[in-house]
Amino acid sequence: ARLLAELRIGALVVLGADGAIAGILSERDIVRGVGLQGDSCLRQKVSDLMTAAVLTCTEDDSVESLMQTMTERRIRHLPVVGGDGRLRGIVIIGDVVKSRLDEADMEVDNLRHYVVAAR
C-alpha cells in the first residue's frame, strides 16, 4: 500500500522469480482485504492479497478490444505481454479513454475540414 501511495499509482504487477506474471496488486485488492480482515491485512504478504488470475493483452490488441475487456471485466489495469509471455508494460483505463478522445477529436477536425471545403 505504501509503494502504491508513494508512486501515486493504482496497481503493481507482481513478477515471479522466473520473470513471469504472478499476479497484480491493486488498490481494490487492498481495500477488499481491509474490509474483510481489518488493518491486519496490511501486514500480510503481497501474494496473500493480490489477484493471481491476471487478464493480459498484447501489443497487437486494438484499443476497442481493450475497452471492451476492461468494461466487461470491470478492471482498470491490464498488463501488456509480448509473444514470450513477458511483461512489456501496463495499460490503464485512462490510456484507453485518452486514445478514444483523441480519435473523436480527429474525426471532428476531419468533418470540419470537409464542411469548409464543401462551401
Buried (B, 14 or more C-beta within 10 A) or exposed (E): BEEBEEEEBBBBBBBEEEEEBBBBBBBBBBEBBBEEBEEEBEEEEBEEBBBEEBEBBEEEBEBEEBBEBBEEEEBBBBBBBEEEEEBBEBBBBEBBEEBEEEEEEEEEEEEEEEEEEEE
